[in-house]
Amino acid sequence: MAVVRWTPRRMLSPFEEIDRLFDAMWPTFDRLTRGGAWYPAVDVRETADAVEVTAELPGLDPKDVEIHVKDNVLTISGEKKLEEERNEGNVYYAERQFGKFERALTLPAYVQADQARASFKNGVLTIHLPKVEQERTRRIEIKTE
């Protein structure tokens, strides 16, 4: 008995494809072109029933983060506030980033935004987005005669 697994995917627009290509090849390109703004690193994982997004937000308080889903686009935004500035001593490295951020991701499947859950632990934000019923993967058995 053969099993066929098929999951429909939304085709990306040419602009989304170019953005994806630039993000893959030059992850800092967007930051450089937006005047030093930063955005968190994310992982997007799809299961049979849901889409899970994990974002690294070290040093942030959950109350400084907003999450929105609209038209199958997940937006994570917030602000990482600058800690107390010290004027004594020489600064040799200053790599930590502060300021406002916004990260918008086109989700790989349509989700039920009203059923979404988010948790925040040790600087890691995890968002669980259940798929709409039509998007769930179904196993279709092939009958032989």
C-alpha positions as protocol buffer text, in pm:
chain_id: "A"
residue {
  index: 1
  type: MET
  ca { x: 0 y: 0 z: 0 }
}
residue {
  index: 2
  type: ALA
  ca { x: 155 y: 333 z: -108 }
}
residue {
  index: 3
  type: VAL
  ca { x: 110 y: 653 z: 86 }
}
residue {
  index: 4
  type: VAL
  ca { x: 114 y: 995 z: -75 }
}
residue {
  index: 5
  type: ARG
  ca { x: 180 y: 1299 z: 143 }
}
residue {
  index: 6
  type: TRP
  ca { x: 104 y: 1636 z: -4 }
}
residue {
  index: 7
  type: THR
  ca { x: 98 y: 1973 z: 166 }
}
residue {
  index: 8
  type: PRO
  ca { x: -12 y: 2273 z: -43 }
}
residue {
  index: 9
  type: ARG
  ca { x: 212 y: 2578 z: -19 }
}
residue {
  index: 10
  type: ARG
  ca { x: 132 y: 2935 z: -105 }
}
residue {
  index: 11
  type: MET
  ca { x: 351 y: 3065 z: -385 }
}
residue {
  index: 12
  type: LEU
  ca { x: 561 y: 3361 z: -280 }
}
residue {
  index: 13
  type: SER
  ca { x: 542 y: 3683 z: -474 }
}
residue {
  index: 14
  type: PRO
  ca { x: 857 y: 3789 z: -661 }
}
residue {
  index: 15
  type: PHE
  ca { x: 920 y: 4052 z: -391 }
}
residue {
  index: 16
  type: GLU
  ca { x: 894 y: 3793 z: -112 }
}
residue {
  index: 17
  type: GLU
  ca { x: 1131 y: 3563 z: -303 }
}
residue {
  index: 18
  type: ILE
  ca { x: 1387 y: 3843 z: -336 }
}
residue {
  index: 19
  type: ASP
  ca { x: 1355 y: 3927 z: 35 }
}
residue {
  index: 20
  type: ARG
  ca { x: 1400 y: 3559 z: 123 }
}
residue {
  index: 21
  type: LEU
  ca { x: 1708 y: 3538 z: -100 }
}
residue {
  index: 22
  type: PHE
  ca { x: 1867 y: 3848 z: 54 }
}
residue {
  index: 23
  type: ASP
  ca { x: 1791 y: 3724 z: 406 }
}
residue {
  index: 24
  type: ALA
  ca { x: 1954 y: 3390 z: 330 }
}
residue {
  index: 25
  type: MET
  ca { x: 2263 y: 3530 z: 161 }
}
residue {
  index: 26
  type: TRP
  ca { x: 2323 y: 3849 z: 357 }
}
residue {
  index: 27
  type: PRO
  ca { x: 2144 y: 3838 z: 693 }
}
residue {
  index: 28
  type: THR
  ca { x: 2281 y: 4180 z: 791 }
}
residue {
  index: 29
  type: PHE
  ca { x: 2175 y: 4352 z: 464 }
}
residue {
  index: 30
  type: ASP
  ca { x: 1834 y: 4454 z: 597 }
}
residue {
  index: 31
  type: ARG
  ca { x: 1985 y: 4587 z: 919 }
}
residue {
  index: 32
  type: LEU
  ca { x: 2239 y: 4793 z: 726 }
}
residue {
  index: 33
  type: THR
  ca { x: 1982 y: 4938 z: 487 }
}
residue {
  index: 34
  type: ARG
  ca { x: 1744 y: 5031 z: 768 }
}
residue {
  index: 35
  type: GLY
  ca { x: 1996 y: 5246 z: 956 }
}
residue {
  index: 36
  type: GLY
  ca { x: 2115 y: 4997 z: 1215 }
}
residue {
  index: 37
  type: ALA
  ca { x: 1775 y: 4872 z: 1330 }
}
residue {
  index: 38
  type: TRP
  ca { x: 1780 y: 4515 z: 1455 }
}
residue {
  index: 39
  type: TYR
  ca { x: 1544 y: 4223 z: 1456 }
}
residue {
  index: 40
  type: PRO
  ca { x: 1541 y: 3896 z: 1650 }
}
residue {
  index: 41
  type: ALA
  ca { x: 1656 y: 3563 z: 1508 }
}
residue {
  index: 42
  type: VAL
  ca { x: 1360 y: 3329 z: 1455 }
}
residue {
  index: 43
  type: ASP
  ca { x: 1291 y: 2964 z: 1380 }
}
residue {
  index: 44
  type: VAL
  ca { x: 966 y: 2864 z: 1205 }
}
residue {
  index: 45
  type: ARG
  ca { x: 857 y: 2501 z: 1229 }
}
residue {
  index: 46
  type: GLU
  ca { x: 548 y: 2344 z: 1077 }
}
residue {
  index: 47
  type: THR
  ca { x: 383 y: 2030 z: 1213 }
}
residue {
  index: 48
  type: ALA
  ca { x: 72 y: 1851 z: 1091 }
}
residue {
  index: 49
  type: ASP
  ca { x: -152 y: 2062 z: 1317 }
}
residue {
  index: 50
  type: ALA
  ca { x: 32 y: 2389 z: 1384 }
}
residue {
  index: 51
  type: VAL
  ca { x: 303 y: 2638 z: 1303 }
}
residue {
  index: 52
  type: GLU
  ca { x: 551 y: 2714 z: 1582 }
}
residue {
  index: 53
  type: VAL
  ca { x: 767 y: 3025 z: 1583 }
}
residue {
  index: 54
  type: THR
  ca { x: 1055 y: 3071 z: 1825 }
}
residue {
  index: 55
  type: ALA
  ca { x: 1229 y: 3408 z: 1858 }
}
residue {
  index: 56
  type: GLU
  ca { x: 1538 y: 3501 z: 2056 }
}
residue {
  index: 57
  type: LEU
  ca { x: 1469 y: 3814 z: 2262 }
}
residue {
  index: 58
  type: PRO
  ca { x: 1742 y: 3826 z: 2528 }
}
residue {
  index: 59
  type: GLY
  ca { x: 1720 y: 4110 z: 2776 }
}
residue {
  index: 60
  type: LEU
  ca { x: 1358 y: 4192 z: 2693 }
}
residue {
  index: 61
  type: ASP
  ca { x: 1061 y: 4189 z: 2922 }
}
residue {
  index: 62
  type: PRO
  ca { x: 751 y: 4017 z: 2774 }
}
residue {
  index: 63
  type: LYS
  ca { x: 550 y: 4338 z: 2834 }
}
residue {
  index: 64
  type: ASP
  ca { x: 779 y: 4515 z: 2581 }
}
residue {
  index: 65
  type: VAL
  ca { x: 685 y: 4271 z: 2301 }
}
residue {
  index: 66
  type: GLU
  ca { x: 375 y: 4271 z: 2077 }
}
residue {
  index: 67
  type: ILE
  ca { x: 254 y: 3988 z: 1854 }
}
residue {
  index: 68
  type: HIS
  ca { x: 1 y: 4027 z: 1572 }
}
residue {
  index: 69
  type: VAL
  ca { x: -133 y: 3796 z: 1300 }
}
residue {
  index: 70
  type: LYS
  ca { x: -308 y: 3944 z: 998 }
}
residue {
  index: 71
  type: ASP
  ca { x: -354 y: 3801 z: 648 }
}
residue {
  index: 72
  type: ASN
  ca { x: -128 y: 3505 z: 734 }
}
residue {
  index: 73
  type: VAL
  ca { x: 160 y: 3733 z: 834 }
}
residue {
  index: 74
  type: LEU
  ca { x: 298 y: 3710 z: 1187 }
}
residue {
  index: 75
  type: THR
  ca { x: 449 y: 4034 z: 1319 }
}
residue {
  index: 76
  type: ILE
  ca { x: 667 y: 4046 z: 1630 }
}
residue {
  index: 77
  type: SER
  ca { x: 760 y: 4395 z: 1745 }
}
residue {
  index: 78
  type: GLY
  ca { x: 889 y: 4570 z: 2053 }
}
residue {
  index: 79
  type: GLU
  ca { x: 1171 y: 4767 z: 2200 }
}
residue {
  index: 80
  type: LYS
  ca { x: 1491 y: 4673 z: 2379 }
}
residue {
  index: 81
  type: LYS
  ca { x: 1577 y: 4965 z: 2603 }
}
residue {
  index: 82
  type: LEU
  ca { x: 1933 y: 5090 z: 2645 }
}
residue {
  index: 83
  type: GLU
  ca { x: 2074 y: 5009 z: 2984 }
}
residue {
  index: 84
  type: GLU
  ca { x: 2237 y: 5274 z: 3197 }
}
residue {
  index: 85
  type: GLU
  ca { x: 2517 y: 5438 z: 2996 }
}
residue {
  index: 86
  type: ARG
  ca { x: 2860 y: 5450 z: 3158 }
}
residue {
  index: 87
  type: ASN
  ca { x: 3104 y: 5726 z: 3068 }
}
residue {
  index: 88
  type: GLU
  ca { x: 3412 y: 5597 z: 3249 }
}
residue {
  index: 89
  type: GLY
  ca { x: 3679 y: 5379 z: 3088 }
}
residue {
  index: 90
  type: ASN
  ca { x: 3752 y: 5293 z: 2725 }
}
residue {
  index: 91
  type: VAL
  ca { x: 3501 y: 5102 z: 2517 }
}
residue {
  index: 92
  type: TYR
  ca { x: 3667 y: 4833 z: 2306 }
}
residue {
  index: 93
  type: TYR
  ca { x: 3356 y: 4655 z: 2180 }
}
residue {
  index: 94
  type: ALA
  ca { x: 2996 y: 4774 z: 2161 }
}
residue {
  index: 95
  type: GLU
  ca { x: 2803 y: 4501 z: 1978 }
}
residue {
  index: 96
  type: ARG
  ca { x: 2482 y: 4476 z: 2178 }
}
residue {
  index: 97
  type: GLN
  ca { x: 2187 y: 4624 z: 1996 }
}
residue {
  index: 98
  type: PHE
  ca { x: 1909 y: 4834 z: 2139 }
}
residue {
  index: 99
  type: GLY
  ca { x: 1604 y: 5012 z: 2007 }
}
residue {
  index: 100
  type: LYS
  ca { x: 1279 y: 4927 z: 1838 }
}
residue {
  index: 101
  type: PHE
  ca { x: 1242 y: 4619 z: 1622 }
}
residue {
  index: 102
  type: GLU
  ca { x: 979 y: 4462 z: 1402 }
}
residue {
  index: 103
  type: ARG
  ca { x: 993 y: 4123 z: 1234 }
}
residue {
  index: 104
  type: ALA
  ca { x: 717 y: 4021 z: 988 }
}
residue {
  index: 105
  type: LEU
  ca { x: 701 y: 3661 z: 867 }
}
residue {
  index: 106
  type: THR
  ca { x: 473 y: 3508 z: 607 }
}
residue {
  index: 107
  type: LEU
  ca { x: 356 y: 3183 z: 766 }
}
residue {
  index: 108
  type: PRO
  ca { x: 386 y: 2856 z: 571 }
}
residue {
  index: 109
  type: ALA
  ca { x: 19 y: 2769 z: 637 }
}
residue {
  index: 110
  type: TYR
  ca { x: -301 y: 2951 z: 727 }
}
residue {
  index: 111
  type: VAL
  ca { x: -354 y: 2962 z: 1102 }
}
residue {
  index: 112
  type: GLN
  ca { x: -629 y: 3028 z: 1356 }
}
residue {
  index: 113
  type: ALA
  ca { x: -507 y: 3356 z: 1507 }
}
residue {
  index: 114
  type: ASP
  ca { x: -771 y: 3350 z: 1780 }
}
residue {
  index: 115
  type: GLN
  ca { x: -636 y: 3014 z: 1906 }
}
residue {
  index: 116
  type: ALA
  ca { x: -269 y: 3123 z: 1919 }
}
residue {
  index: 117
  type: ARG
  ca { x: -65 y: 3086 z: 2239 }
}
residue {
  index: 118
  type: ALA
  ca { x: 262 y: 3254 z: 2332 }
}
residue {
  index: 119
  type: SER
  ca { x: 508 y: 3188 z: 2613 }
}
residue {
  index: 120
  type: PHE
  ca { x: 831 y: 3359 z: 2717 }
}
residue {
  index: 121
  type: LYS
  ca { x: 1110 y: 3184 z: 2906 }
}
residue {
  index: 122
  type: ASN
  ca { x: 1479 y: 3273 z: 2947 }
}
residue {
  index: 123
  type: GLY
  ca { x: 1468 y: 3532 z: 2668 }
}
residue {
  index: 124
  type: VAL
  ca { x: 1303 y: 3297 z: 2418 }
}
residue {
  index: 125
  type: LEU
  ca { x: 954 y: 3370 z: 2284 }
}
residue {
  index: 126
  type: THR
  ca { x: 758 y: 3068 z: 2160 }
}
residue {
  index: 127
  type: ILE
  ca { x: 438 y: 3117 z: 1960 }
}
residue {
  index: 128
  type: HIS
  ca { x: 208 y: 2821 z: 1886 }
}
residue {
  index: 129
  type: LEU
  ca { x: -36 y: 2886 z: 1599 }
}
residue {
  index: 130
  type: PRO
  ca { x: -289 y: 2608 z: 1523 }
}
residue {
  index: 131
  type: LYS
  ca { x: -357 y: 2559 z: 1153 }
}
residue {
  index: 132
  type: VAL
  ca { x: -701 y: 2608 z: 1006 }
}
residue {
  index: 133
  type: GLU
  ca { x: -873 y: 2277 z: 932 }
}
residue {
  index: 134
  type: GLN
  ca { x: -822 y: 2297 z: 552 }
}
residue {
  index: 135
  type: GLU
  ca { x: -444 y: 2339 z: 598 }
}
residue {
  index: 136
  type: ARG
  ca { x: -390 y: 2031 z: 810 }
}
residue {
  index: 137
  type: THR
  ca { x: -201 y: 1753 z: 643 }
}
residue {
  index: 138
  type: ARG
  ca { x: -408 y: 1445 z: 575 }
}
residue {
  index: 139
  type: ARG
  ca { x: -286 y: 1102 z: 488 }
}
residue {
  index: 140
  type: ILE
  ca { x: -456 y: 965 z: 179 }
}
residue {
  index: 141
  type: GLU
  ca { x: -444 y: 594 z: 134 }
}
residue {
  index: 142
  type: ILE
  ca { x: -416 y: 455 z: -217 }
}
residue {
  index: 143
  type: LYS
  ca { x: -621 y: 142 z: -266 }
}
residue {
  index: 144
  type: THR
  ca { x: -500 y: -119 z: -508 }
}
residue {
  index: 145
  type: GLU
  ca { x: -735 y: -333 z: -707 }
}
